[in-house]
Amino acid sequence: MKLAFLVNDVDTEIDEYTTTRLARAAARVGHETWYVGVGDVEHGSNDGLFGATARAAKWRRDDTLASFMERIKARDIERIVLDELDALVLRNESIDDLQERPWASPMGVVFGQMLAARGVTVVNDPDTLHRATSKLYLEEFPEQIRPRSLVTRDPEAIERFVDEVGHCVVKPLYGAKGRNVFMIDGPGETNLAQMTEAVLQDGYAIIQEFIDGAKDGDARIFLMDGRILERDGRPAAFRRVPTGNDPRANISTGGRSVPLEVGEAELGIVEAMGDKLVADGMFLVGIDVIGSQVVEINAESPGGFQSVERLYDIDVAETVIEALEHRASPRP
């Protein structure tokens, strides 16, 4: 299989992250594996093909993740034809590019859409990913598995929601890594205006009712083809626990990961979401769960495989690459 990982910028990739583990799993079994940055793609006016300046990902038996990534970054750039790929894995985070490189933000989806139309297997499905990047995508799923919420740019509407619902969380509709996520205690919150102003700087706000148990963190559960991702009978799922007084459990904000025992509540959520995720072409997603409620769907470059590997001593990236082998259509 010939596959490429489309990332924001190859030079800024981090060895510990999920994308590196996916590339390692592919290269380790002999697949022709490439890294391509969003800014490395070109469309030929003469041949009509999509080309890219890319760097090969080749695994050596004595590699660590760090040495694997170091050698990828140090490799000479080679030109490849993206039309010839069996699979393109979209791992760029468009939200990270919104501020400093707004031109780059939509291009992963655009390139993915055009290459999918040419017969390349693209995951996640770029047509759905265009809207799944937004937290509004969660509103397409059954009401019983998601908190009551409001999407708006009206500060007064946010205040009315708080007055009606009470304890809430407000955050950007397009956001990641816990940036500008605020806890609102309820009506009369003295800092509500400042919180709202900060969130609205990023565009639309989504305000959700606070779910009981949120103070203890949330669960990150990986779903592949609408089912819980597993390896050797162990589910790819863990609990993220906030540290100190910071209510955010994101690993990037200092949260720590602990084992999670998947129970009936989590299985019920997966049952309610699975068919739609499959129909939408969401090959691999991470869902964040508190109690019996999904508070976020991570469809764009979902991360956390490092926590799964550390907690359970399994490499779920191997399961993902095996599934991608079956999904990808060999090129003629």
Secondary structure, DSSP 8 states (H G I E B T S, - for coil): -EEEEEES-GGG--TTSHHHHHHHHHHHTT-EEEEEEGGGEEE-TTT--EEEEEEE----TT--HHHHHHHHHHS--EEEEGGG-SEEEE---HHHHTTT-TTTTTHHHHHHHHHHHTT-EEES-HHHHHHHTSGGGGGGS-GGGS--EEEES-HHHHHHHHHHH-SEEEEESS--TTTT-EEE-STT-TTHHHHHHHHHTTS-EEEEE--TTGGG-EEEEEEETTEE-EETTEESEEEEE--TT-----GGGT-EEEE----HHHHHHHHHHHHHHHHTT--EEEEEEETTEEEEEE-SS---HHHHHHHH---HHHHHHHHHHHHS----
